[in-house]
Amino acid sequence: MTEKHLIITGTSLISWKDAIVKAVNEAAETIDYISSIKILDQRANINGNKVSEYFDDIDLSFVVDRQRD
């Protein structure tokens, strides 16, 4: 079994968790066999002393299907 890794960035106006969920759901629309994720970094924009946007850098792992056409 061969795994590939792809680094993606998720964003959300709500939370870091929401950014992660949205990023994985969007990636799953075009990537099959996602097997795991690792959160590499989290950061946020601040506007008026409040968090205005959340960012997660994610290492997304997926299994390579060698039988696929």
Summary of the structure (lengths in Angstrom):
residues: 69
radius of gyration: 14.3
end to end distance: 17.0
largest distance: 52.7
contacts: 170
relative contact order: 0.35
helix: 19%
strand: 55%
